[in-house]
């Protein structure tokens, strides 16, 4: 009984993560500009991957497996916003016209 | 129930990967393509972790997913540097 409840909580987390992935992909396809596309995909992908990995922690496995999942989550939450920030800065500076001319 | 949930989420993620592949092929600027490839990399990482859970005998898929996340991050950083400065190093 308790096992069914724990697995159900994991499935709910995974469904929430899939919803965020779907929303991010919809934004990637539908939005008109590269910066808006980046805005949609970065937030939704980071949260969706984190939710799916947290949901997998509720499923049977060893402690080391869950620690590895936690390491992946921490790395994603540092690396994904950093990559998006760098990419957005590159797009902003190389745009014609109103780019940042005083960049360091 | 657990196996069915894992298989269905794998299937949904693969379908979403093909949807993101449309933007990678048809994106008007190189930055669009790089953003789409970054999305595909994140989804592939999650699919690898799910495969590691589906095959209980193969927990090394989790390690493969870790390395894949690192390489995907490096790809985005490298292409962003190239777009910004014209060279990578």
N, CA and C atoms of all chains as a GROMACS GRO file, in nm:
protein
  579
    1UNK      N    1   0.083  -0.121   0.000
    1UNK     CA    2   0.000   0.000   0.000
    1UNK      C    3   0.086   0.126   0.000
    2UNK      N    4   0.182   0.127   0.094
    2UNK     CA    5   0.271   0.244   0.099
    2UNK      C    6   0.352   0.256  -0.029
    3UNK      N    7   0.392   0.138  -0.082
    3UNK     CA    8   0.471   0.140  -0.205
    3UNK      C    9   0.392   0.202  -0.320
    4UNK      N   10   0.261   0.167  -0.326
    4UNK     CA   11   0.179   0.223  -0.434
    4UNK      C   12   0.170   0.374  -0.421
    5UNK      N   13   0.157   0.425  -0.298
    5UNK     CA   14   0.147   0.570  -0.280
    5UNK      C   15   0.276   0.639  -0.322
    6UNK      N   16   0.390   0.580  -0.281
    6UNK     CA   17   0.520   0.641  -0.316
    6UNK      C   18   0.539   0.642  -0.467
    7UNK      N   19   0.507   0.529  -0.532
    7UNK     CA   20   0.521   0.526  -0.678
    7UNK      C   21   0.425   0.623  -0.745
    8UNK      N   22   0.304   0.640  -0.688
    8UNK     CA   23   0.210   0.736  -0.745
    8UNK      C   24   0.262   0.878  -0.737
    9UNK      N   25   0.329   0.912  -0.627
    9UNK     CA   26   0.388   1.045  -0.616
    9UNK      C   27   0.496   1.064  -0.724
   10UNK      N   28   0.577   0.958  -0.746
   10UNK     CA   29   0.678   0.967  -0.852
   10UNK      C   30   0.616   0.987  -0.989
   11UNK      N   31   0.507   0.916  -1.017
   11UNK     CA   32   0.441   0.929  -1.148
   11UNK      C   33   0.385   1.070  -1.164
   12UNK      N   34   0.331   1.128  -1.056
   12UNK     CA   35   0.279   1.265  -1.065
   12UNK      C   36   0.391   1.363  -1.098
   13UNK      N   37   0.508   1.346  -1.034
   13UNK     CA   38   0.623   1.432  -1.066
   13UNK      C   39   0.662   1.418  -1.211
   14UNK      N   40   0.665   1.293  -1.262
   14UNK     CA   41   0.707   1.272  -1.400
   14UNK      C   42   0.606   1.334  -1.497
   15UNK      N   43   0.476   1.324  -1.465
   15UNK     CA   44   0.376   1.385  -1.553
   15UNK      C   45   0.391   1.537  -1.555
   16UNK      N   46   0.419   1.597  -1.439
   16UNK     CA   47   0.442   1.742  -1.436
   16UNK      C   48   0.564   1.780  -1.520
   17UNK      N   49   0.670   1.700  -1.512
   17UNK     CA   50   0.788   1.728  -1.593
   17UNK      C   51   0.760   1.717  -1.741
   18UNK      N   52   0.679   1.617  -1.780
   18UNK     CA   53   0.645   1.603  -1.922
   18UNK      C   54   0.563   1.722  -1.970
   19UNK      N   55   0.473   1.772  -1.882
   19UNK     CA   56   0.395   1.890  -1.921
   19UNK      C   57   0.486   2.010  -1.946
   20UNK      N   58   0.586   2.029  -1.858
   20UNK     CA   59   0.676   2.144  -1.878
   20UNK      C   60   0.760   2.126  -2.004
   21UNK      N   61   0.804   2.002  -2.031
   21UNK     CA   62   0.878   1.977  -2.156
   21UNK      C   63   0.792   2.011  -2.277
   22UNK      N   64   0.666   1.968  -2.274
   22UNK     CA   65   0.577   1.995  -2.387
   22UNK      C   66   0.556   2.144  -2.405
   23UNK      N   67   0.540   2.217  -2.293
   23UNK     CA   68   0.520   2.362  -2.304
   23UNK      C   69   0.643   2.430  -2.361
   24UNK      N   70   0.762   2.386  -2.319
   24UNK     CA   71   0.884   2.445  -2.372
   24UNK      C   72   0.901   2.420  -2.521
   25UNK      N   73   0.866   2.297  -2.565
   25UNK     CA   74   0.879   2.267  -2.708
   25UNK      C   75   0.776   2.345  -2.790
   26UNK      N   76   0.656   2.363  -2.732
   26UNK     CA   77   0.556   2.446  -2.801
   26UNK      C   78   0.607   2.589  -2.818
   27UNK      N   79   0.670   2.643  -2.714
   27UNK     CA   80   0.726   2.777  -2.725
   27UNK      C   81   0.838   2.782  -2.826
   28UNK      N   82   0.920   2.677  -2.831
   28UNK     CA   83   1.030   2.674  -2.928
   28UNK      C   84   0.977   2.677  -3.070
   29UNK      N   85   0.863   2.613  -3.093
   29UNK     CA   86   0.811   2.608  -3.230
   29UNK      C   87   0.732   2.734  -3.264
   30UNK      N   88   0.656   2.788  -3.167
   30UNK     CA   89   0.559   2.891  -3.201
   30UNK      C   90   0.609   3.034  -3.187
   31UNK      N   91   0.710   3.059  -3.101
   31UNK     CA   92   0.749   3.198  -3.075
   31UNK      C   93   0.823   3.256  -3.194
   32UNK      N   94   0.817   3.389  -3.211
   32UNK     CA   95   0.865   3.448  -3.337
   32UNK      C   96   1.013   3.485  -3.339
   33UNK      N   97   1.082   3.488  -3.223
   33UNK     CA   98   1.215   3.548  -3.218
   33UNK      C   99   1.308   3.453  -3.144
   34UNK      N  100   1.437   3.468  -3.168
   34UNK     CA  101   1.530   3.374  -3.104
   34UNK      C  102   1.537   3.397  -2.954
   35UNK      N  103   1.528   3.523  -2.911
   35UNK     CA  104   1.535   3.548  -2.766
   35UNK      C  105   1.411   3.498  -2.694
   36UNK      N  106   1.293   3.513  -2.757
   36UNK     CA  107   1.172   3.462  -2.692
   36UNK      C  108   1.173   3.309  -2.689
   37UNK      N  109   1.227   3.249  -2.798
   37UNK     CA  110   1.237   3.102  -2.798
   37UNK      C  111   1.328   3.055  -2.685
   38UNK      N  112   1.440   3.127  -2.668
   38UNK     CA  113   1.531   3.092  -2.560
   38UNK      C  114   1.464   3.107  -2.424
   39UNK      N  115   1.386   3.212  -2.408
   39UNK     CA  116   1.313   3.236  -2.283
   39UNK      C  117   1.218   3.121  -2.251
   40UNK      N  118   1.152   3.069  -2.355
   40UNK     CA  119   1.058   2.958  -2.330
   40UNK      C  120   1.132   2.830  -2.296
   41UNK      N  121   1.232   2.797  -2.377
   41UNK     CA  122   1.290   2.663  -2.364
   41UNK      C  123   1.378   2.650  -2.240
   42UNK      N  124   1.450   2.756  -2.204
   42UNK     CA  125   1.543   2.741  -2.092
   42UNK      C  126   1.470   2.712  -1.961
   43UNK      N  127   1.369   2.794  -1.933
   43UNK     CA  128   1.298   2.774  -1.806
   43UNK      C  129   1.224   2.642  -1.804
   44UNK      N  130   1.151   2.613  -1.914
   44UNK     CA  131   1.070   2.491  -1.913
   44UNK      C  132   1.157   2.367  -1.912
   45UNK      N  133   1.269   2.368  -1.986
   45UNK     CA  134   1.353   2.248  -1.989
   45UNK      C  135   1.421   2.224  -1.856
   46UNK      N  136   1.470   2.331  -1.794
   46UNK     CA  137   1.538   2.313  -1.665
   46UNK      C  138   1.442   2.258  -1.561
   47UNK      N  139   1.322   2.316  -1.553
   47UNK     CA  140   1.225   2.270  -1.453
   47UNK      C  141   1.173   2.131  -1.488
   48UNK      N  142   1.150   2.104  -1.618
   48UNK     CA  143   1.097   1.974  -1.655
   48UNK      C  144   1.195   1.861  -1.627
   49UNK      N  145   1.323   1.882  -1.661
   49UNK     CA  146   1.423   1.778  -1.633
   49UNK      C  147   1.438   1.758  -1.483
   50UNK      N  148   1.437   1.868  -1.407
   50UNK     CA  149   1.447   1.854  -1.262
   50UNK      C  150   1.330   1.777  -1.205
   51UNK      N  151   1.208   1.805  -1.254
   51UNK     CA  152   1.089   1.735  -1.201
   51UNK      C  153   1.093   1.587  -1.236
   52UNK      N  154   1.135   1.552  -1.359
   52UNK     CA  155   1.139   1.411  -1.396
   52UNK      C  156   1.243   1.337  -1.314
   53UNK      N  157   1.360   1.399  -1.292
   53UNK     CA  158   1.463   1.331  -1.214
   53UNK      C  159   1.421   1.318  -1.068
   54UNK      N  160   1.352   1.419  -1.013
   54UNK     CA  161   1.302   1.407  -0.876
   54UNK      C  162   1.196   1.297  -0.868
   55UNK      N  163   1.112   1.285  -0.972
   55UNK     CA  164   1.012   1.178  -0.973
   55UNK      C  165   1.075   1.041  -0.980
   56UNK      N  166   1.188   1.029  -1.053
   56UNK     CA  167   1.256   0.899  -1.061
   56UNK      C  168   1.316   0.858  -0.927
   57UNK      N  169   1.345   0.957  -0.841
   57UNK     CA  170   1.401   0.922  -0.710
   57UNK      C  171   1.301   0.842  -0.625
   58UNK      N  172   1.172   0.852  -0.655
   58UNK     CA  173   1.072   0.778  -0.577
   58UNK      C  174   1.065   0.632  -0.619
   59UNK      N  175   1.126   0.595  -0.732
   59UNK     CA  176   1.118   0.458  -0.780
   59UNK      C  177   1.229   0.374  -0.718
   60UNK      N  178   1.215   0.239  -0.722
   60UNK     CA  179   1.314   0.156  -0.653
   60UNK      C  180   1.453   0.171  -0.712
   61UNK      N  181   1.551   0.178  -0.623
   61UNK     CA  182   1.690   0.194  -0.664
   61UNK      C  183   1.777   0.208  -0.540
   62UNK      N  184   1.908   0.209  -0.563
   62UNK     CA  185   1.998   0.222  -0.449
   62UNK      C  186   2.016   0.369  -0.412
   63UNK      N  187   2.082   0.390  -0.300
   63UNK     CA  188   2.107   0.527  -0.255
   63UNK      C  189   2.203   0.598  -0.350
   64UNK      N  190   2.301   0.524  -0.403
   64UNK     CA  191   2.399   0.585  -0.492
   64UNK      C  192   2.333   0.633  -0.621
   65UNK      N  193   2.234   0.555  -0.668
   65UNK     CA  194   2.161   0.598  -0.788
   65UNK      C  195   2.091   0.732  -0.763
   66UNK      N  196   2.029   0.747  -0.645
   66UNK     CA  197   1.959   0.873  -0.616
   66UNK      C  198   2.058   0.988  -0.600
   67UNK      N  199   2.176   0.957  -0.542
   67UNK     CA  200   2.277   1.063  -0.530
   67UNK      C  201   2.325   1.108  -0.667
   68UNK      N  202   2.340   1.011  -0.761
   68UNK     CA  203   2.380   1.049  -0.896
   68UNK      C  204   2.273   1.138  -0.960
   69UNK      N  205   2.145   1.104  -0.939
   69UNK     CA  206   2.038   1.187  -0.994
   69UNK      C  207   2.044   1.327  -0.935
   70UNK      N  208   2.074   1.337  -0.804
   70UNK     CA  209   2.084   1.469  -0.741
   70UNK      C  210   2.200   1.549  -0.800
   71UNK      N  211   2.312   1.480  -0.829
   71UNK     CA  212   2.426   1.550  -0.891
   71UNK      C  213   2.387   1.602  -1.029
   72UNK      N  214   2.313   1.520  -1.105
   72UNK     CA  215   2.270   1.564  -1.238
   72UNK      C  216   2.179   1.686  -1.227
   73UNK      N  217   2.087   1.686  -1.128
   73UNK     CA  218   1.995   1.799  -1.113
   73UNK      C  219   2.072   1.926  -1.080
   74UNK      N  220   2.168   1.917  -0.985
   74UNK     CA  221   2.243   2.036  -0.946
   74UNK      C  222   2.323   2.089  -1.065
   75UNK      N  223   2.386   1.996  -1.140
   75UNK     CA  224   2.463   2.042  -1.256
   75UNK      C  225   2.373   2.109  -1.360
   76UNK      N  226   2.255   2.050  -1.385
   76UNK     CA  227   2.164   2.110  -1.483
   76UNK      C  228   2.119   2.248  -1.440
   77UNK      N  229   2.090   2.263  -1.310
   77UNK     CA  230   2.039   2.393  -1.266
   77UNK      C  231   2.147   2.498  -1.264
   78UNK      N  232   2.276   2.458  -1.267
   78UNK     CA  233   2.382   2.558  -1.284
   78UNK      C  234   2.411   2.580  -1.432
   79UNK      N  235   2.421   2.471  -1.510
   79UNK     CA  236   2.475   2.480  -1.645
   79UNK      C  237   2.373   2.534  -1.744
   80UNK      N  238   2.246   2.497  -1.730
   80UNK     CA  239   2.148   2.536  -1.831
   80UNK      C  240   2.125   2.688  -1.834
   81UNK      N  241   2.103   2.755  -1.720
   81UNK     CA  242   2.091   2.901  -1.724
   81UNK      C  243   2.218   2.970  -1.769
   82UNK      N  244   2.337   2.913  -1.733
   82UNK     CA  245   2.462   2.973  -1.778
   82UNK      C  246   2.474   2.969  -1.929
   83UNK      N  247   2.443   2.853  -1.988
   83UNK     CA  248   2.451   2.840  -2.133
   83UNK      C  249   2.353   2.934  -2.202
   84UNK      N  250   2.232   2.945  -2.147
   84UNK     CA  251   2.131   3.032  -2.209
   84UNK      C  252   2.173   3.178  -2.198
   85UNK      N  253   2.231   3.216  -2.084
   85UNK     CA  254   2.278   3.353  -2.067
   85UNK      C  255   2.389   3.386  -2.167
   86UNK      N  256   2.483   3.294  -2.183
   86UNK     CA  257   2.594   3.318  -2.276
   86UNK      C  258   2.542   3.330  -2.419
   87UNK      N  259   2.449   3.241  -2.454
   87UNK     CA  260   2.392   3.242  -2.589
   87UNK      C  261   2.315   3.372  -2.613
   88UNK      N  262   2.236   3.415  -2.513
   88UNK     CA  263   2.158   3.537  -2.530
   88UNK      C  264   2.250   3.657  -2.542
   89UNK      N  265   2.362   3.658  -2.467
   89UNK     CA  266   2.456   3.769  -2.478
   89UNK      C  267   2.519   3.773  -2.615
   90UNK      N  268   2.553   3.654  -2.669
   90UNK     CA  269   2.611   3.650  -2.803
   90UNK      C  270   2.512   3.703  -2.906
   91UNK      N  271   2.386   3.663  -2.894
   91UNK     CA  272   2.285   3.711  -2.990
   91UNK      C  273   2.267   3.861  -2.977
   92UNK      N  274   2.263   3.911  -2.854
   92UNK     CA  275   2.239   4.053  -2.830
   92UNK      C  276   2.352   4.138  -2.885
   93UNK      N  277   2.476   4.092  -2.869
   93UNK     CA  278   2.590   4.173  -2.913
   93UNK      C  279   2.611   4.167  -3.062
   94UNK      N  280   2.570   4.058  -3.126
   94UNK     CA  281   2.592   4.048  -3.270
   94UNK      C  282   2.473   4.096  -3.350
   95UNK      N  283   2.365   4.142  -3.282
   95UNK     CA  284   2.252   4.196  -3.357
   95UNK      C  285   2.293   4.325  -3.427
   96UNK      N  286   2.237   4.346  -3.548
   96UNK     CA  287   2.264   4.472  -3.617
   96UNK      C  288   2.179   4.583  -3.555
   97UNK      N  289   2.239   4.704  -3.546
   97UNK     CA  290   2.160   4.817  -3.498
   97UNK      C  291   2.178   4.843  -3.351
   98UNK      N  292   2.091   4.784  -3.267
   98UNK     CA  293   2.087   4.824  -3.126
   98UNK      C  294   2.169   4.731  -3.037
   99UNK      N  295   2.275   4.671  -3.089
   99UNK     CA  296   2.359   4.588  -3.005
   99UNK      C  297   2.434   4.671  -2.903
  100UNK      N  298   2.488   4.604  -2.801
  100UNK     CA  299   2.561   4.673  -2.695
  100UNK      C  300   2.702   4.704  -2.746
  101UNK      N  301   2.729   4.831  -2.774
  101UNK     CA  302   2.859   4.868  -2.830
  101UNK      C  303   2.965   4.884  -2.722
  102UNK      N  304   2.926   4.891  -2.596
  102UNK     CA  305   3.023   4.916  -2.489
  102UNK      C  306   3.061   4.788  -2.416
  103UNK      N  307   3.036   4.673  -2.478
  103UNK     CA  308   3.062   4.547  -2.408
  103UNK      C  309   3.210   4.530  -2.375
  104UNK      N  310   3.237   4.466  -2.264
  104UNK     CA  311   3.375   4.449  -2.218
  104UNK      C  312   3.442   4.340  -2.300
  105UNK      N  313   0.290  -0.069  -1.312
  105UNK     CA  314   0.255   0.072  -1.327
  105UNK      C  315   0.381   0.156  -1.350
  106UNK      N  316   0.486   0.120  -1.277
  106UNK     CA  317   0.610   0.198  -1.290
  106UNK      C  318   0.669   0.182  -1.428
  107UNK      N  319   0.673   0.056  -1.478
  107UNK     CA  320   0.732   0.033  -1.610
  107UNK      C  321   0.652   0.102  -1.719
  108UNK      N  322   0.517   0.098  -1.706
  108UNK     CA  323   0.434   0.164  -1.806
  108UNK      C  324   0.459   0.314  -1.806
  109UNK      N  325   0.470   0.374  -1.686
  109UNK     CA  326   0.494   0.518  -1.678
  109UNK      C  327   0.628   0.554  -1.742
  110UNK      N  328   0.731   0.471  -1.715
  110UNK     CA  329   0.862   0.500  -1.773
  110UNK      C  330   0.860   0.490  -1.925
  111UNK      N  331   0.791   0.385  -1.977
  111UNK     CA  332   0.788   0.367  -2.122
  111UNK      C  333   0.711   0.480  -2.190
  112UNK      N  334   0.597   0.520  -2.130
  112UNK     CA  335   0.517   0.626  -2.191
  112UNK      C  336   0.592   0.758  -2.189
  113UNK      N  337   0.662   0.786  -2.079
  113UNK     CA  338   0.736   0.913  -2.076
  113UNK      C  339   0.853   0.911  -2.175
  114UNK      N  340   0.916   0.795  -2.195
  114UNK     CA  341   1.020   0.784  -2.298
  114UNK      C  342   0.962   0.816  -2.436
  115UNK      N  343   0.845   0.759  -2.464
  115UNK     CA  344   0.782   0.780  -2.594
  115UNK      C  345   0.748   0.927  -2.616
  116UNK      N  346   0.689   0.990  -2.512
  116UNK     CA  347   0.652   1.131  -2.525
  116UNK      C  348   0.776   1.218  -2.546
  117UNK      N  349   0.883   1.187  -2.474
  117UNK     CA  350   1.004   1.268  -2.489
  117UNK      C  351   1.064   1.252  -2.628
  118UNK      N  352   1.059   1.132  -2.685
  118UNK     CA  353   1.113   1.114  -2.820
  118UNK      C  354   1.029   1.191  -2.922
  119UNK      N  355   0.896   1.189  -2.905
  119UNK     CA  356   0.812   1.266  -2.997
  119UNK      C  357   0.841   1.415  -2.985
  120UNK      N  358   0.861   1.465  -2.862
  120UNK     CA  359   0.893   1.606  -2.844
  120UNK      C  360   1.030   1.640  -2.903
  121UNK      N  361   1.121   1.541  -2.900
  121UNK     CA  362   1.252   1.564  -2.962
  121UNK      C  363   1.237   1.586  -3.112
  122UNK      N  364   1.149   1.508  -3.177
  122UNK     CA  365   1.128   1.529  -3.320
  122UNK      C  366   1.064   1.665  -3.345
  123UNK      N  367   0.976   1.710  -3.254
  123UNK     CA  368   0.917   1.843  -3.270
  123UNK      C  369   1.023   1.951  -3.259
  124UNK      N  370   1.120   1.932  -3.168
  124UNK     CA  371   1.227   2.031  -3.157
  124UNK      C  372   1.322   2.022  -3.276
  125UNK      N  373   1.333   1.905  -3.336
  125UNK     CA  374   1.419   1.889  -3.453
  125UNK      C  375   1.370   1.974  -3.570
  126UNK      N  376   1.239   2.001  -3.575
  126UNK     CA  377   1.187   2.088  -3.680
  126UNK      C  378   1.252   2.225  -3.671
  127UNK      N  379   1.262   2.280  -3.547
  127UNK     CA  380   1.323   2.412  -3.533
  127UNK      C  381   1.472   2.406  -3.563
  128UNK      N  382   1.537   2.294  -3.533
  128UNK     CA  383   1.680   2.282  -3.561
  128UNK      C  384   1.706   2.280  -3.711
  129UNK      N  385   1.612   2.225  -3.788
  129UNK     CA  386   1.631   2.219  -3.934
  129UNK      C  387   1.588   2.350  -3.998
  130UNK      N  388   1.474   2.406  -3.956
  130UNK     CA  389   1.414   2.520  -4.025
  130UNK      C  390   1.446   2.654  -3.959
  131UNK      N  391   1.528   2.654  -3.852
  131UNK     CA  392   1.552   2.779  -3.782
  131UNK      C  393   1.618   2.882  -3.872
  132UNK      N  394   1.570   3.006  -3.871
  132UNK     CA  395   1.626   3.103  -3.965
  132UNK      C  396   1.770   3.144  -3.931
  133UNK      N  397   1.805   3.153  -3.805
  133UNK     CA  398   1.940   3.196  -3.769
  133UNK      C  399   2.016   3.080  -3.704
  134UNK      N  400   2.151   3.087  -3.700
  134UNK     CA  401   2.226   2.982  -3.630
  134UNK      C  402   2.191   2.973  -3.482
  135UNK      N  403   2.157   3.086  -3.419
  135UNK     CA  404   2.123   3.082  -3.276
  135UNK      C  405   1.999   2.998  -3.250
  136UNK      N  406   1.901   3.005  -3.342
  136UNK     CA  407   1.781   2.920  -3.329
  136UNK      C  408   1.819   2.773  -3.328
  137UNK      N  409   1.908   2.738  -3.421
  137UNK     CA  410   1.947   2.597  -3.430
  137UNK      C  411   2.018   2.554  -3.303
  138UNK      N  412   2.105   2.640  -3.249
  138UNK     CA  413   2.179   2.602  -3.129
  138UNK      C  414   2.084   2.585  -3.009
  139UNK      N  415   1.985   2.674  -2.999
  139UNK     CA  416   1.888   2.661  -2.889
  139UNK      C  417   1.810   2.530  -2.902
  140UNK      N  418   1.771   2.496  -3.027
  140UNK     CA  419   1.697   2.371  -3.047
  140UNK      C  420   1.784   2.250  -3.015
  141UNK      N  421   1.914   2.255  -3.052
  141UNK     CA  422   2.002   2.142  -3.022
  141UNK      C  423   2.023   2.130  -2.871
  142UNK      N  424   2.026   2.244  -2.802
  142UNK     CA  425   2.038   2.239  -2.655
  142UNK      C  426   1.916   2.171  -2.593
  143UNK      N  427   1.798   2.203  -2.645
  143UNK     CA  428   1.675   2.139  -2.596
  143UNK      C  429   1.680   1.989  -2.621
  144UNK      N  430   1.725   1.952  -2.742
  144UNK     CA  431   1.732   1.809  -2.776
  144UNK      C  432   1.832   1.739  -2.684
  145UNK      N  433   1.943   1.807  -2.651
  145UNK     CA  434   2.040   1.745  -2.561
  145UNK      C  435   1.983   1.720  -2.422
  146UNK      N  436   1.907   1.816  -2.369
  146UNK     CA  437   1.846   1.796  -2.238
  146UNK      C  438   1.748   1.679  -2.240
  147UNK      N  439   1.666   1.673  -2.348
  147UNK     CA  440   1.568   1.564  -2.358
  147UNK      C  441   1.638   1.430  -2.370
  148UNK      N  442   1.747   1.424  -2.448
  148UNK     CA  443   1.820   1.298  -2.463
  148UNK      C  444   1.878   1.254  -2.330
  149UNK      N  445   1.926   1.350  -2.250
  149UNK     CA  446   1.979   1.315  -2.118
  149UNK      C  447   1.871   1.251  -2.031
  150UNK      N  448   1.751   1.310  -2.033
  150UNK     CA  449   1.642   1.253  -1.952
  150UNK      C  450   1.603   1.115  -2.003
  151UNK      N  451   1.603   1.097  -2.137
  151UNK     CA  452   1.569   0.966  -2.193
  151UNK      C  453   1.672   0.862  -2.151
  152UNK      N  454   1.800   0.901  -2.145
  152UNK     CA  455   1.904   0.806  -2.102
  152UNK      C  456   1.881   0.763  -1.957
  153UNK      N  457   1.845   0.859  -1.871
  153UNK     CA  458   1.818   0.823  -1.731
  153UNK      C  459   1.697   0.729  -1.723
  154UNK      N  460   1.594   0.756  -1.804
  154UNK     CA  461   1.476   0.669  -1.803
  154UNK      C  462   1.511   0.528  -1.851
  155UNK      N  463   1.599   0.518  -1.954
  155UNK     CA  464   1.640   0.386  -2.002
  155UNK      C  465   1.716   0.312  -1.893
  156UNK      N  466   1.800   0.386  -1.818
  156UNK     CA  467   1.870   0.323  -1.707
  156UNK      C  468   1.775   0.269  -1.602
  157UNK      N  469   1.659   0.334  -1.584
  157UNK     CA  470   1.561   0.282  -1.490
  157UNK      C  471   1.480   0.168  -1.548
  158UNK      N  472   1.457   0.169  -1.681
  158UNK     CA  473   1.378   0.061  -1.742
  158UNK      C  474   1.455  -0.070  -1.737
  159UNK      N  475   1.587  -0.065  -1.774
  159UNK     CA  476   1.670  -0.183  -1.764
  159UNK      C  477   1.738  -0.181  -1.628
  160UNK      N  478   1.687  -0.259  -1.536
  160UNK     CA  479   1.742  -0.254  -1.400
  160UNK      C  480   1.885  -0.304  -1.394
  161UNK      N  481   1.924  -0.388  -1.493
  161UNK     CA  482   2.057  -0.445  -1.487
  161UNK      C  483   2.162  -0.347  -1.536
  162UNK      N  484   2.122  -0.231  -1.584
  162UNK     CA  485   2.218  -0.141  -1.647
  162UNK      C  486   2.214  -0.002  -1.583
  163UNK      N  487   2.266   0.012  -1.460
  163UNK     CA  488   2.264   0.147  -1.399
  163UNK      C  489   2.369   0.241  -1.454
  164UNK      N  490   2.459   0.190  -1.542
  164UNK     CA  491   2.561   0.280  -1.595
  164UNK      C  492   2.504   0.381  -1.693
  165UNK      N  493   2.378   0.363  -1.734
  165UNK     CA  494   2.318   0.465  -1.820
  165UNK      C  495   2.311   0.599  -1.748
  166UNK      N  496   2.305   0.598  -1.614
  166UNK     CA  497   2.301   0.724  -1.540
  166UNK      C  498   2.433   0.798  -1.557
  167UNK      N  499   2.545   0.724  -1.554
  167UNK     CA  500   2.675   0.787  -1.576
  167UNK      C  501   2.686   0.843  -1.717
  168UNK      N  502   2.635   0.766  -1.814
  168UNK     CA  503   2.635   0.815  -1.952
  168UNK      C  504   2.556   0.945  -1.962
  169UNK      N  505   2.444   0.953  -1.890
  169UNK     CA  506   2.362   1.074  -1.893
  169UNK      C  507   2.438   1.192  -1.833
  170UNK      N  508   2.514   1.168  -1.726
  170UNK     CA  509   2.594   1.277  -1.667
  170UNK      C  510   2.693   1.333  -1.768
  171UNK      N  511   2.768   1.243  -1.836
  171UNK     CA  512   2.868   1.288  -1.932
  171UNK      C  513   2.800   1.358  -2.050
  172UNK      N  514   2.682   1.309  -2.088
  172UNK     CA  515   2.610   1.371  -2.200
  172UNK      C  516   2.569   1.513  -2.165
  173UNK      N  517   2.526   1.536  -2.040
  173UNK     CA  518   2.489   1.671  -1.998
  173UNK      C  519   2.610   1.763  -2.003
  174UNK      N  520   2.726   1.714  -1.958
  174UNK     CA  521   2.848   1.796  -1.964
  174UNK      C  522   2.883   1.834  -2.107
  175UNK      N  523   2.876   1.736  -2.200
  175UNK     CA  524   2.917   1.763  -2.338
  175UNK      C  525   2.818   1.858  -2.404
  176UNK      N  526   2.688   1.845  -2.372
  176UNK     CA  527   2.588   1.934  -2.429
  176UNK      C  528   2.612   2.078  -2.384
  177UNK      N  529   2.647   2.095  -2.256
  177UNK     CA  530   2.681   2.228  -2.205
  177UNK      C  531   2.800   2.287  -2.279
  178UNK      N  532   2.905   2.205  -2.300
  178UNK     CA  533   3.024   2.252  -2.371
  178UNK      C  534   2.992   2.293  -2.513
  179UNK      N  535   2.902   2.219  -2.580
  179UNK     CA  536   2.865   2.253  -2.717
  179UNK      C  537   2.802   2.392  -2.723
  180UNK      N  538   2.708   2.419  -2.632
  180UNK     CA  539   2.641   2.549  -2.635
  180UNK      C  540   2.739   2.662  -2.606
  181UNK      N  541   2.828   2.641  -2.508
  181UNK     CA  542   2.925   2.746  -2.475
  181UNK      C  543   3.018   2.772  -2.593
  182UNK      N  544   3.063   2.664  -2.659
  182UNK     CA  545   3.154   2.680  -2.771
  182UNK      C  546   3.090   2.755  -2.887
  183UNK      N  547   2.967   2.719  -2.922
  183UNK     CA  548   2.903   2.786  -3.035
  183UNK      C  549   2.871   2.931  -3.000
  184UNK      N  550   2.835   2.960  -2.875
  184UNK     CA  551   2.807   3.098  -2.836
  184UNK      C  552   2.934   3.182  -2.845
  185UNK      N  553   3.048   3.127  -2.803
  185UNK     CA  554   3.174   3.200  -2.816
  185UNK      C  555   3.206   3.226  -2.961
  186UNK      N  556   3.180   3.125  -3.046
  186UNK     CA  557   3.210   3.142  -3.188
  186UNK      C  558   3.122   3.252  -3.248
  187UNK      N  559   2.994   3.256  -3.210
  187UNK     CA  560   2.905   3.357  -3.266
  187UNK      C  561   2.945   3.496  -3.217
  188UNK      N  562   2.994   3.504  -3.093
  188UNK     CA  563   3.022   3.635  -3.036
  188UNK      C  564   3.156   3.691  -3.085
  189UNK      N  565   3.261   3.605  -3.091
  189UNK     CA  566   3.395   3.657  -3.117
  189UNK      C  567   3.451   3.618  -3.253
  190UNK      N  568   3.391   3.518  -3.319
  190UNK     CA  569   3.447   3.473  -3.446
  190UNK      C  570   3.545   3.359  -3.432
  191UNK      N  571   3.600   3.339  -3.312
  191UNK     CA  572   3.684   3.222  -3.286
  191UNK      C  573   3.638   3.156  -3.158
  192UNK      N  574   3.683   3.032  -3.136
  192UNK     CA  575   3.642   2.960  -3.016
  192UNK      C  576   3.740   2.986  -2.902
  193UNK      N  577   3.872   2.981  -2.932
  193UNK     CA  578   3.970   3.006  -2.826
  193UNK      C  579   4.028   3.146  -2.840
   0.00000   0.00000   0.00000
